[in-house]
Amino acid sequence: MTKVNVDAVFAGGGVKAFAFVGAVEAAEERKLSFTRIAGTSAGAIIAALLMAGYTSKELYRLLDQLDVVKMKDERMSFLPLPVAKWINLYFRLGLYKGDQLEAWLQDVLAAKGIRRFADLPSGSLRVIVSDITQGRMVVLPDDLPKYKYDPGAFSVAKAIRMSCSIPYFFEPVKLNDRSTKKKTFYMVDGGLLSNFPMWLFKDGSQGGWRRPVIGFQLAPRLDERPPAVINNAVDMYKALFETVTSAHDVRYISEKHAKNVVFIPVEDIKSTDFSLTNEEKRHMIQLGREKTTAFLSTWTP
């Protein structure tokens, strides 16, 4: 089977991203080679690990051994737990620091010789982040010069941590303006503004794709998604959040583009369920493998 070079996009979805391991395995079996990869939140983790050179088997071992509970790194406090959590949420803007996630990313990327964006092929990895200070979407490393940072020297692990900083769950990452050192920008989960950046590899000058693009989405097809049921204020908040995080991408993913998207409907598992069992992890991996295999059986570049 001849190798096929493609670009890929991995959506955000928190712990549901275990399904991507199976998806990557199916892609490898079809001899797909990822030239450029973009990702948001957990999708950015998978994107970075793939560009670092991890195979599906290595990803499986890496994530299967990962203790996701350790990622919930609370700040030490002598106050009662409920009070401490409220203080962290109010003053630190998040329940957990996110340091453990970044440290883990640094270790696994360094194992493949990747620390800075300069260690990767130019333009091969794009990470979506939300700058809530200025209210705009940020593409890393492309937009780093706007903050007076050298794109090549910037930490890949730091960029991914920014993209994974789920509001109120993880503390925002503070990025200081290096020109004045007086401005601080708060960076959070890229999924707020684009959870599935299929648009990113569009060639603006030609209006087409440089090479085939495949997207991996942790949700059902657009026409299979059930409408939101709103009975109270909590339901309304959930519906509002889902609308905010998906509206930009839903508008872009028309039926024309949907033919290039693998929809992996991971249900009954919350994105922030860090108490996953091994059985749940393996179920998601198998689901990703099955859905991607079925998709590739009819997909043509």
NUTORGU-709845 format. One record per residue: residue number from 1; y negated, z negated, x negated of N, C-alpha, C in turn. Coordinates in Angstrom, 2 decimals, m for minus. Each point is the difference from the previous one (the first is absolute). Layout:
<recs>
NUM	Y	Z	X	Y	Z	X	Y	Z	X
...
</recs>
This chain:
<recs>
1	1.20	0.00	m0.85	m1.20	0.00	0.85	m1.25	0.00	m0.89
2	m0.93	0.90	0.29	m1.22	0.13	m0.80	m0.97	m1.13	0.28
3	m0.65	m0.51	m1.06	m0.99	m1.05	0.16	m1.23	0.54	0.73
4	m0.53	m0.79	0.93	m1.19	0.38	0.77	m1.11	m1.00	m0.29
5	m1.13	0.49	m0.50	m1.14	m0.87	m0.28	m0.83	m0.18	1.28
6	m0.25	m1.25	0.34	m0.77	m0.31	1.21	m0.99	m1.12	m0.31
7	m1.01	m0.13	0.86	m0.86	m1.17	0.00	0.47	m0.89	1.14
8	m0.22	m1.30	m0.12	0.50	m0.92	1.02	m1.05	m1.03	0.37
9	0.09	m0.48	1.24	m0.89	m1.03	0.50	0.85	m1.08	0.65
10	m0.22	m1.25	m0.39	0.73	m1.13	0.56	m0.96	m0.90	0.77
11	0.33	m0.23	1.26	m0.85	m0.81	0.87	0.12	m1.48	m0.32
12	m0.97	m0.76	0.48	0.08	m1.45	m0.10	0.92	m0.54	1.07
13	0.42	m1.24	m0.18	0.89	m0.60	0.98	0.57	m1.33	m0.43
14	m0.61	m0.60	m1.03	0.48	m1.31	m0.44	1.45	0.04	m0.44
15	0.75	m1.01	0.41	1.39	m0.11	m0.43	0.90	1.10	0.57
16	m0.51	0.74	0.98	0.78	1.11	0.55	0.25	1.09	m1.05
17	m0.74	m0.05	m1.10	0.10	1.03	m1.03	1.36	0.02	m0.68
18	0.86	m0.98	0.27	1.36	0.08	m0.52	0.67	1.29	0.46
19	m0.41	0.52	1.15	0.58	1.25	0.52	m0.27	1.17	m0.93
20	m1.07	m0.08	m0.78	m0.33	1.10	m0.92	1.04	0.17	m1.11
21	0.71	m1.06	m0.33	1.03	0.10	m1.04	1.07	0.99	0.42
22	0.44	m0.12	1.25	0.98	0.95	0.52	m0.55	1.40	0.11
23	m1.29	0.09	0.36	m0.64	1.32	0.10	m0.04	0.69	m1.35
24	m0.33	m0.75	m1.04	m0.06	0.57	m1.35	1.39	0.43	m0.46
25	1.01	m0.77	0.34	1.37	0.36	m0.37	0.39	1.35	0.62
26	m0.34	0.18	1.28	0.31	1.26	0.67	m0.78	1.15	m0.62
27	m1.25	m0.25	m0.39	m0.82	1.04	m0.64	0.59	0.40	m1.35
28	0.49	m0.97	m0.75	0.62	0.30	m1.29	1.25	0.85	0.16
29	0.76	m0.28	1.04	1.22	0.78	0.24	m0.33	1.46	0.29
30	m1.17	0.24	0.57	m0.44	1.37	0.29	m0.79	0.61	m1.17
31	m0.03	m0.69	m1.13	m0.67	0.47	m1.22	m1.51	0.16	0.18
32	m0.60	m0.86	0.81	m1.46	0.02	0.12	m0.60	m0.77	m1.17
33	m1.02	0.57	m0.61	m0.68	m0.63	m1.13	m1.45	m0.24	0.39
34	m0.44	m1.25	m0.05	m1.36	m0.35	0.41	m0.98	0.24	m1.14
35	m0.92	0.93	0.21	m1.02	0.32	m1.00	m1.20	m0.92	0.12
36	m0.48	m0.18	1.23	m1.10	m0.92	0.28	0.40	m0.86	1.19
37	m0.41	m1.26	m0.04	0.34	m0.90	1.11	m1.22	m0.83	0.37
38	m0.21	m0.16	1.29	m1.05	m0.88	0.51	0.64	m1.05	0.88
39	m0.63	m1.16	0.05	0.55	m1.06	0.84	m1.04	m1.01	0.40
40	0.29	m0.68	1.08	m0.86	m1.07	0.50	0.82	m1.27	0.12
41	m0.57	m1.12	m0.44	0.64	m1.30	0.14	1.41	0.03	m0.61
42	1.02	m0.35	0.77	1.36	0.01	m0.54	0.42	1.39	m0.44
43	m0.54	1.02	0.65	0.28	1.37	m0.42	m0.53	0.29	m1.38
44	m1.09	m0.70	m0.38	m0.56	0.16	m1.34	0.92	m0.61	m1.05
45	0.71	m1.07	0.37	0.97	m0.60	m0.92	1.10	1.00	m0.33
46	0.57	0.61	1.05	1.06	0.98	m0.20	m0.52	1.19	m0.80
47	m1.20	0.47	0.33	m0.58	1.14	m0.70	m0.14	m0.29	m1.50
48	m0.50	m1.17	m0.33	m0.20	m0.35	m1.41	1.32	m0.14	m0.75
49	0.98	m0.61	0.64	1.30	m0.18	m0.65	0.68	1.34	m0.25
50	m0.15	0.92	0.94	0.59	1.33	m0.18	m0.69	0.75	m1.13
51	m1.32	m0.06	m0.04	m0.72	0.69	m1.07	0.26	m0.65	m1.36
52	0.35	m1.27	0.02	0.35	m0.69	m1.25	1.37	0.43	m0.52
53	0.79	0.63	0.89	1.30	0.50	m0.44	1.20	m0.69	0.60
54	m0.21	m0.90	0.95	1.12	m0.68	0.64	0.77	0.96	0.91
55	1.32	m0.05	m0.06	0.85	0.78	0.89	0.31	m0.82	1.24
56	0.63	0.62	0.99	0.34	m0.72	1.22	0.96	m1.16	m0.29
57	0.95	0.21	m0.92	0.94	m1.08	m0.33	m0.72	m1.17	m0.66
58	m0.95	0.32	m0.86	m0.78	m1.06	m0.65	m0.90	m0.71	1.01
59	m0.57	0.77	0.93	m0.82	m0.61	1.05	0.83	m0.95	0.84
60	1.21	0.42	0.31	0.89	m0.83	0.82	0.26	m1.33	m0.69
61	0.36	0.05	m1.28	0.27	m1.24	m0.74	m1.26	m0.86	m0.10
62	m1.11	0.65	m0.27	m1.27	m0.70	m0.18	m0.41	m0.75	1.27
63	0.03	0.70	1.12	m0.45	m0.58	1.26	1.04	m0.91	0.62
64	1.28	0.29	m0.26	1.06	m0.84	0.55	m0.04	m1.39	m0.64
65	m0.42	m0.05	m1.27	m0.07	m1.28	m0.71	m1.35	m0.69	0.18
66	m0.94	0.69	0.62	m1.35	m0.55	0.17	0.00	m1.15	1.00
67	m0.53	m1.12	m0.39	m0.16	m1.15	0.89	m1.36	0.12	0.66
68	m0.01	0.62	1.19	m1.29	0.27	0.65	m0.73	m1.28	0.41
69	0.75	m1.10	0.16	m0.64	m1.26	0.38	m0.95	m0.47	m1.09
70	0.30	0.32	m1.27	m0.85	m0.41	m1.11	m1.36	0.68	0.04
71	m0.10	1.09	0.75	m1.27	0.71	0.10	m1.02	m0.78	0.83
72	0.47	m1.00	0.73	m0.89	m0.83	0.81	m0.49	m1.17	m0.88
73	m0.92	0.32	m0.90	m0.47	m0.99	m0.98	m1.26	m0.71	0.50
74	0.21	m1.15	0.60	m1.12	m0.79	0.51	m0.71	m0.73	m1.14
75	m1.27	m0.29	0.20	m0.73	m0.81	m0.97	0.41	m1.46	0.14
76	0.05	m0.70	m1.13	0.36	m1.42	0.01	m1.09	m0.80	0.70
77	0.43	m0.98	0.79	m0.97	m0.85	0.70	0.64	m1.35	0.30
78	m0.83	m1.03	m0.01	0.47	m1.34	0.35	m0.21	m0.28	1.49
79	m0.56	0.96	0.69	m0.25	m0.17	1.43	1.26	0.31	0.80
80	0.09	m0.50	1.23	1.13	0.36	0.85	0.09	1.52	0.14
81	1.22	0.53	0.09	0.22	1.44	m0.01	m0.84	0.76	1.03
82	m0.04	m0.42	1.28	m0.82	0.75	0.97	m1.47	0.06	m0.39
83	m0.52	m1.12	m0.55	m1.41	m0.04	m0.41	m0.22	0.90	m1.20
84	0.93	m0.06	m0.97	m0.12	0.82	m1.20	0.01	1.48	0.35
85	0.87	0.38	0.93	0.07	1.41	0.39	m1.30	0.44	0.65
86	m0.57	m0.85	0.84	m1.26	0.35	0.65	m1.12	0.16	m1.02
87	m0.04	m0.90	m0.99	m1.03	0.08	m1.04	0.16	1.27	m0.83
88	1.24	0.32	m0.37	0.25	1.23	m0.76	m0.43	1.23	0.79
89	0.31	m0.03	1.29	m0.34	1.14	0.85	m1.51	0.14	0.15
90	m0.68	m1.13	0.14	m1.45	0.04	0.25	m0.79	0.31	m1.27
91	0.33	m0.67	m1.09	m0.79	0.15	m1.22	0.56	1.05	m0.96
92	1.32	0.13	m0.07	0.62	0.96	m0.91	0.31	1.32	0.69
93	m0.12	0.01	1.32	0.19	1.20	0.82	1.44	0.49	0.03
94	0.94	m0.88	m0.34	1.41	0.38	0.06	0.89	m1.21	m0.19
95	1.19	0.04	0.60	0.94	m1.12	m0.12	0.64	m0.06	m1.37
96	0.22	1.18	m0.60	0.71	0.07	m1.28	m0.84	0.76	m1.03
97	0.20	m0.35	m1.27	m0.83	0.55	m1.07	0.29	1.47	m0.28
98	1.28	0.34	m0.10	0.38	1.36	m0.39	0.26	0.13	m1.49
99	m0.14	m1.10	m0.75	0.23	0.04	m1.45	1.45	0.31	m0.34
100	0.93	m0.57	0.77	1.42	0.22	m0.26	0.37	1.47	0.17
101	m0.58	0.64	1.01	0.26	1.42	0.23	m0.48	0.82	m1.19
102	m1.22	m0.27	m0.45	m0.55	0.76	m1.12	0.80	m0.24	m1.28
103	0.41	m1.25	m0.23	0.78	m0.32	m1.20	1.34	0.73	0.00
104	0.63	0.04	1.17	1.28	0.72	0.12	m0.20	1.49	m0.27
105	m1.05	0.55	0.56	m0.29	1.42	m0.21	m0.26	0.30	m1.47
106	m0.75	m0.87	m0.66	m0.27	0.19	m1.43	1.29	0.04	m0.80
107	0.91	m0.90	0.33	1.27	m0.09	m0.75	0.87	1.23	0.20
108	0.17	0.42	1.26	0.92	1.11	0.26	m0.59	1.33	m0.47
109	m1.32	0.14	0.04	m0.63	1.22	m0.51	0.02	0.03	m1.52
110	m0.26	m1.16	m0.61	0.01	m0.08	m1.47	1.38	0.31	m0.56
111	1.04	m0.31	0.78	1.37	0.28	m0.44	0.23	1.50	m0.19
112	m0.84	0.81	0.65	0.07	1.46	m0.14	m1.18	0.53	m0.83
113	m0.73	m0.90	m0.63	m1.11	0.42	m0.86	m1.28	0.33	0.73
114	m0.13	m0.46	1.25	m1.20	0.30	0.80	m0.83	m1.25	0.19
115	m1.23	0.06	m0.44	m0.94	m1.11	0.21	m1.31	0.51	0.61
116	m0.52	1.08	m0.57	m1.26	0.57	0.47	0.27	1.37	0.63
117	m0.98	0.50	0.74	0.15	1.33	0.59	0.13	1.07	m1.07
118	m0.56	m0.25	m1.19	0.11	0.97	m1.09	1.44	0.16	m0.49
119	0.85	m0.96	0.34	1.41	0.08	m0.40	0.80	0.94	0.90
120	m0.61	0.46	1.08	0.64	0.92	0.94	m0.60	1.40	m0.17
121	0.74	1.04	0.40	m0.58	1.34	m0.01	m1.27	0.04	0.86
122	m1.01	0.69	m0.46	m1.28	0.05	0.70	0.16	0.48	1.44
123	m0.55	m0.77	0.93	0.02	0.39	1.41	1.33	m0.19	0.70
124	0.97	m0.63	m0.67	1.34	m0.10	0.59	0.14	m1.13	1.01
125	m0.87	m1.00	m0.08	0.09	m1.15	0.92	m1.35	m0.27	0.63
126	m0.01	m0.11	1.33	m1.21	m0.36	0.74	0.32	m1.20	0.88
127	m0.90	m0.95	0.01	0.17	m1.23	0.76	m1.20	m0.19	0.92
128	0.27	m0.28	1.28	m1.07	m0.16	0.98	m0.36	m1.48	0.15
129	m1.29	m0.28	m0.06	m0.53	m1.36	0.10	m1.18	0.01	0.97
130	m0.24	m1.13	0.65	m1.16	m0.13	0.90	m1.04	m0.91	m0.63
131	m1.21	0.53	m0.20	m1.13	m0.78	m0.49	m0.75	m0.51	1.22
132	0.24	m1.27	0.37	m0.62	m0.52	1.22	m1.44	m0.46	m0.24
133	m0.42	m0.07	m1.26	m1.39	m0.33	m0.29	m0.91	1.17	0.38
134	0.44	1.20	m0.33	m0.79	1.19	0.30	0.54	0.77	1.21
135	1.13	m0.46	0.53	0.56	0.65	1.18	0.47	1.41	m0.25
136	0.73	0.20	m1.10	0.46	1.35	m0.30	1.39	0.01	m0.62
137	0.65	1.13	0.16	1.31	0.21	m0.60	m0.17	0.34	m1.47
138	0.90	m0.53	m0.81	m0.04	0.23	m1.44	1.33	0.58	m0.45
139	m0.06	1.07	m0.78	1.20	0.60	m0.58	0.01	m0.34	m1.49
140	1.03	m0.72	m0.41	0.13	m0.37	m1.41	1.05	0.86	m0.70
141	m0.28	0.43	m1.23	m1.13	m0.39	m0.85	m1.25	0.86	0.15
142	0.03	1.01	0.87	m1.08	0.98	0.09	m1.39	m0.62	0.17
143	m0.10	m1.02	0.85	m1.31	m0.55	0.36	m0.48	m1.13	m0.91
144	0.75	m0.34	m1.01	m0.39	m1.11	m0.88	m1.34	0.21	m0.72
145	m0.37	1.23	m0.38	m1.31	0.18	m0.64	m1.17	m0.46	0.88
146	0.17	0.01	1.32	m1.06	m0.47	0.90	m0.27	m1.49	m0.21
147	1.01	m0.70	m0.52	m0.15	m1.43	m0.27	m0.16	m0.27	m1.51
148	m0.25	1.09	m0.75	m0.23	m0.07	m1.45	1.25	m0.44	m0.78
149	1.17	0.39	0.49	1.25	m0.27	m0.70	0.59	1.30	m0.53
150	0.63	m0.10	m1.15	0.71	1.14	m0.58	1.33	0.16	0.72
151	0.23	1.10	0.72	1.25	0.17	0.75	1.25	m0.15	m0.86
152	m0.03	0.58	m1.19	1.18	m0.04	m0.85	0.35	m1.38	m0.49
153	m1.01	m0.86	m0.15	0.23	m1.34	m0.55	0.32	m1.03	1.07
154	m0.04	0.39	1.26	0.18	m0.96	1.09	1.48	m0.31	0.21
155	0.28	m1.26	0.30	1.37	m0.46	0.21	0.62	0.60	1.27
156	1.16	0.60	m0.14	0.71	0.55	1.16	0.42	m1.13	0.93
157	0.48	m1.10	m0.58	0.44	m1.14	0.81	m1.16	m0.57	0.81
158	m1.18	m0.06	m0.60	m1.18	m0.51	0.71	m0.36	0.90	1.17
159	0.06	1.30	m0.20	m0.31	0.95	1.07	0.96	m0.16	1.17
160	1.28	m0.17	m0.31	0.99	m0.14	1.07	m0.19	m1.32	0.73
161	m0.31	m1.04	m0.76	m0.26	m1.29	0.65	m1.15	0.12	1.00
162	m1.04	0.72	m0.37	m1.12	0.22	0.92	0.49	0.65	1.29
163	0.79	1.05	m0.16	0.48	0.75	1.16	0.92	m0.82	0.88
164	0.64	m1.03	m0.58	0.95	m0.84	0.74	m0.62	m1.27	0.56
165	m1.29	m0.20	m0.21	m0.64	m1.25	0.41	m0.28	0.00	1.50
166	1.04	m0.31	0.76	m0.10	m0.05	1.46	m1.06	m1.03	0.39
167	m1.00	0.39	0.79	m1.08	m0.92	0.36	0.50	m1.31	0.59
168	m0.55	m1.09	m0.49	0.30	m1.37	0.40	1.37	m0.49	m0.47
169	0.90	0.91	m0.35	1.30	m0.40	m0.53	m0.13	m0.22	m1.50
170	m0.47	1.04	m0.71	m0.33	m0.14	m1.42	m1.52	m0.05	m0.17
171	m0.44	m0.71	m1.02	m1.43	m0.02	m0.31	m0.46	1.39	m0.43
172	m1.22	0.40	0.36	m0.52	1.28	m0.49	m0.10	m0.02	m1.52
173	0.08	1.16	m0.61	m0.21	0.11	m1.44	m1.48	0.29	m0.23
174	m0.62	m0.79	m0.84	m1.43	0.17	m0.28	m0.18	0.94	m1.18
175	m0.77	1.05	0.23	m0.30	0.97	m1.06	m1.49	m0.08	m0.30
176	m0.34	m0.40	m1.20	m1.41	m0.16	m0.38	m0.57	1.32	m0.51
177	m1.23	0.29	0.42	m0.70	1.19	m0.49	m0.32	m0.21	m1.48
178	0.54	0.83	m0.86	m0.14	m0.22	m1.44	m1.37	0.42	m0.54
179	m0.78	0.69	0.83	m1.32	0.43	m0.47	m1.03	m1.12	0.13
180	m0.01	m0.67	1.15	m0.98	m1.06	0.23	0.60	m1.40	m0.12
181	1.31	m0.08	0.26	0.72	m1.28	0.00	m0.57	m0.96	1.05
182	m0.72	0.55	0.95	m0.57	m0.82	1.05	0.67	0.26	1.35
183	0.70	1.12	0.10	0.65	0.36	1.25	1.50	m0.29	m0.08
184	0.54	m0.49	1.09	1.44	m0.22	0.10	0.51	0.73	1.22
185	1.01	0.82	m0.20	0.58	0.77	1.08	1.37	m0.58	0.37
186	0.21	m0.19	1.28	1.26	m0.57	0.47	0.95	1.13	0.40
187	1.14	0.05	m0.69	0.98	1.07	0.22	1.22	m0.55	0.73
188	0.40	0.69	1.07	1.16	m0.44	0.77	0.93	1.18	0.31
189	1.00	m0.29	0.78	1.04	0.95	0.39	m0.56	1.38	0.37
190	0.47	1.02	m0.69	m0.45	1.36	0.29	0.37	0.47	1.39
191	1.01	m0.66	0.60	0.43	0.40	1.33	m1.04	m0.19	1.08
192	m1.04	m0.78	m0.27	m1.07	m0.16	0.98	m0.67	1.33	0.31
193	m0.10	0.86	m1.01	m0.73	1.26	0.17	0.89	1.23	m0.08
194	1.11	m0.08	m0.70	0.94	1.12	m0.03	1.36	m0.51	m0.45
195	0.85	m0.26	0.98	1.32	m0.54	m0.30	0.99	1.08	m0.42
196	m0.37	1.26	0.24	0.91	1.10	m0.30	m0.81	1.22	m0.44
197	m0.47	0.02	m1.26	m0.96	1.01	m0.46	0.60	1.38	m0.30
198	0.58	0.62	1.02	0.55	1.35	m0.16	m1.08	1.01	m0.39
199	m1.24	m0.29	0.36	m1.12	0.90	m0.26	m0.37	0.07	m1.48
200	0.47	m0.96	m0.78	m0.50	m0.17	m1.36	0.28	1.18	m0.93
201	1.13	0.67	0.19	0.37	1.09	m0.90	m0.41	1.37	0.52
202	m0.81	0.01	1.04	m0.51	1.26	0.52	m0.95	0.62	m1.02
203	0.17	1.26	m0.27	m0.88	0.71	m0.94	m1.25	0.42	0.75
204	m1.11	m0.69	m0.27	m1.23	0.26	0.74	m0.52	1.41	m0.15
205	0.17	0.60	m1.17	m0.54	1.34	m0.23	0.82	1.08	0.68
206	1.32	m0.25	0.09	0.88	1.01	0.57	0.41	m0.33	1.44
207	m0.14	m1.28	0.39	0.37	m0.39	1.35	1.50	m0.11	0.20
208	0.77	m0.02	m1.07	1.44	m0.09	0.11	0.55	m1.02	m0.98
209	1.30	0.10	m0.27	0.67	m0.92	m0.90	0.28	0.70	m1.33
210	m0.15	m0.74	m1.09	0.34	0.56	m1.31	1.50	0.18	m0.12
211	0.75	m0.91	0.61	1.47	0.06	0.03	0.44	m0.70	1.28
212	1.25	0.09	0.39	0.44	m0.68	1.23	m0.29	m1.50	m0.04
213	m0.39	m0.54	1.14	m0.29	m1.43	0.12	0.91	m0.61	1.06
214	0.65	m1.10	m0.35	0.84	m0.72	0.95	m0.56	m1.41	0.18
215	m0.13	m0.41	1.25	m0.47	m1.35	0.29	1.14	m0.87	0.49
216	m0.05	m1.27	m0.35	1.00	m0.97	0.44	m0.72	m1.09	0.79
217	0.29	m0.04	1.29	m0.73	m0.86	0.92	0.95	m1.03	0.61
218	m0.41	m1.27	0.00	0.84	m1.08	0.52	m0.30	m0.25	1.48
219	0.12	1.04	0.78	m0.29	m0.09	1.43	0.68	1.17	0.70
220	0.14	m0.08	1.33	0.57	1.13	0.74	m0.95	1.19	0.00
221	0.48	1.14	0.45	m0.85	1.16	0.19	m1.12	m0.35	0.97
222	m1.11	0.73	m0.11	m1.17	m0.31	0.83	0.33	0.03	1.48
223	0.83	0.97	0.41	0.31	0.13	1.43	1.07	m0.98	0.45
224	0.54	m0.81	m0.93	1.03	m0.97	0.35	m0.52	m1.44	m0.03
225	m1.26	m0.16	m0.37	m0.55	m1.35	m0.09	m0.36	m0.53	1.38
226	0.48	m1.18	0.36	m0.32	m0.56	1.31	m1.45	m0.43	0.08
227	m0.61	0.10	1.19	m1.38	m0.47	0.14	m0.08	m1.51	m0.15
228	m1.14	m0.48	m0.43	m0.18	m1.44	m0.17	m0.01	m0.70	1.35
229	0.62	m1.16	0.06	m0.01	m0.83	1.20	m1.00	m1.12	m0.24
230	m1.05	m0.03	0.80	m1.08	m0.98	m0.20	m0.09	m0.92	1.21
231	0.43	m1.25	m0.23	m0.04	m1.00	1.07	m0.94	m1.16	m0.31
232	m0.40	m0.10	m1.27	m0.85	m1.13	m0.38	m0.81	0.37	m1.25
233	m0.79	m0.95	m0.48	m0.88	0.26	m1.14	0.78	0.31	m1.28
234	1.15	m0.65	m0.17	0.82	0.26	m1.19	0.53	1.43	0.02
235	0.49	0.42	1.17	0.49	1.38	0.14	m1.12	0.99	m0.29
236	m1.20	m0.32	0.49	m1.13	0.89	m0.21	m0.35	0.10	m1.49
237	0.04	m1.14	m0.71	m0.29	0.01	m1.44	1.00	0.87	m0.74
238	1.29	m0.14	0.34	1.03	0.81	m0.64	m0.23	1.48	0.25
239	m0.37	0.34	1.25	m0.24	1.39	0.34	m1.22	0.55	m0.73
240	m1.04	m0.82	m0.10	m1.20	0.41	m0.73	0.31	0.25	m1.47
241	0.76	m0.91	m0.61	0.34	0.13	m1.42	0.84	1.24	m0.24
242	0.96	0.25	0.88	0.85	1.19	m0.13	m0.82	1.27	0.15
243	m0.97	m0.02	0.92	m0.86	1.17	0.19	m0.85	0.27	m1.23
244	m0.59	m1.07	m0.55	m0.86	0.14	m1.18	0.79	0.56	m1.18
245	1.22	m0.50	m0.21	0.77	0.39	m1.18	0.68	1.35	0.13
246	0.10	0.52	1.21	0.74	1.25	0.17	m0.83	1.17	0.50
247	m1.18	m0.26	0.57	m0.77	1.07	0.65	m0.34	1.14	m0.95
248	m0.45	m0.33	m1.22	m0.38	1.03	m0.97	1.17	0.91	m0.33
249	1.17	m0.60	m0.22	1.17	0.78	m0.41	0.64	0.73	1.17
250	0.00	m0.62	1.18	0.60	0.65	1.17	m0.73	1.29	0.32
251	m1.32	m0.02	m0.14	m0.78	1.21	0.26	0.38	1.12	m0.97
252	0.31	m0.38	m1.23	0.33	1.01	m1.01	1.42	0.53	0.17
253	0.93	m0.89	0.35	1.41	0.42	0.08	0.25	0.69	1.34
254	m0.38	1.23	0.08	0.28	0.80	1.18	1.45	0.43	m0.04
255	0.44	0.70	1.02	1.37	0.50	0.01	0.26	0.92	m1.19
256	m1.06	0.69	m0.44	0.15	0.90	m1.14	0.38	m0.76	m1.25
257	m0.61	m1.18	m0.20	0.29	m0.79	m1.19	1.20	m0.92	0.20
258	0.29	m0.35	1.25	1.11	m0.91	0.28	1.33	0.57	m0.47
259	0.09	1.32	m0.12	1.25	0.61	m0.44	0.31	m0.34	m1.46
260	m1.00	m0.53	m0.71	0.19	m0.39	m1.40	0.04	m1.51	m0.18
261	0.24	m0.72	1.09	0.01	m1.46	m0.04	1.38	m0.54	0.39
262	0.51	m0.91	m0.82	1.23	m0.72	0.33	m0.41	m1.26	0.75
263	0.35	m0.09	1.26	m0.32	m1.17	0.81	1.18	m0.97	m0.04
264	m0.25	m1.20	m0.52	1.04	m1.02	m0.12	m0.39	m1.18	0.89
265	0.48	m0.04	1.23	m0.42	m1.04	0.95	0.64	m1.36	m0.28
266	m0.62	m0.77	m0.89	0.50	m1.35	m0.29	m0.53	m0.94	1.07
267	0.87	m0.44	0.86	m0.41	m0.83	1.14	0.53	m1.42	m0.17
268	m0.60	m0.91	0.74	0.44	m1.40	0.06	m0.20	m0.76	m1.31
269	m0.75	0.57	m0.94	m0.32	m0.70	m1.24	m1.51	0.09	m0.22
270	m0.64	m1.14	m0.17	m1.44	m0.02	m0.21	m0.32	0.35	m1.45
271	m1.15	0.61	m0.20	m0.41	0.39	m1.35	m0.14	m1.19	m0.94
272	m0.33	m1.17	0.57	m0.21	m1.19	m0.82	1.15	m1.00	0.11
273	1.18	0.47	0.40	1.18	m0.87	0.10	0.63	m0.16	m1.39
274	m0.50	m0.97	m0.76	0.47	m0.19	m1.37	1.29	m0.83	m0.07
275	0.61	m0.26	1.15	1.26	m0.73	0.02	1.17	0.93	0.28
276	m0.12	1.25	m0.44	1.05	0.99	0.22	1.34	m0.44	m0.56
277	1.07	0.30	0.74	1.34	m0.24	m0.51	0.47	1.24	m0.76
278	1.01	m0.15	m0.83	0.56	1.14	m0.72	0.54	1.04	0.96
279	0.55	m0.47	1.12	0.52	0.92	1.00	m1.11	0.86	0.59
280	m1.15	m0.60	0.26	m1.13	0.75	0.54	m0.52	1.01	m1.01
281	m0.06	m0.41	m1.27	m0.43	0.93	m1.05	0.91	1.22	m0.03
282	1.31	m0.24	m0.01	0.95	1.10	m0.12	0.02	0.88	1.24
283	m0.27	m0.62	1.15	m0.09	0.80	1.23	m1.17	0.98	m0.09
284	m1.14	m0.46	m0.49	m1.16	0.88	m0.12	0.25	1.11	m1.03
285	0.64	m0.34	m1.09	0.32	1.00	m1.02	0.91	1.08	0.58
286	1.00	m0.42	0.76	0.91	0.96	0.62	m0.72	0.87	1.02
287	m0.92	m0.60	0.76	m0.76	0.77	0.99	m0.86	1.05	m0.69
288	m0.65	m0.38	m1.10	m0.82	0.95	m0.75	0.83	1.15	m0.54
289	1.20	m0.31	m0.47	0.89	1.04	m0.53	0.42	0.96	1.11
290	0.40	m0.54	1.14	0.47	0.83	1.11	m1.10	0.90	0.54
291	m1.18	m0.55	0.23	m1.10	0.79	0.57	m0.46	1.09	m0.96
292	m0.02	m0.30	m1.29	m0.45	0.99	m0.98	1.05	1.09	m0.18
293	1.26	m0.37	m0.01	1.08	0.99	m0.11	m0.05	0.96	1.18
294	m0.19	m0.54	1.20	m0.08	0.84	1.20	m1.22	0.92	m0.07
295	m1.12	m0.52	m0.46	m1.22	0.79	m0.12	0.18	1.15	m1.00
296	0.54	m0.30	m1.16	0.14	1.01	m1.06	1.05	1.05	0.32
297	0.88	m0.29	0.94	1.03	0.97	0.36	m0.60	1.22	0.69
298	m1.20	m0.15	0.56	m0.65	1.11	0.70	m1.35	0.38	m0.61
299	m0.49	m0.81	m0.93	m1.33	0.23	m0.58	0.05	1.12	m1.03
300	m1.02	0.85	0.03	m0.12	1.06	m1.01	m1.35	m0.14	m0.68
301	m0.04	0.07	m1.34	m1.26	m0.14	m0.74	m1.01	1.07	0.39
</recs>
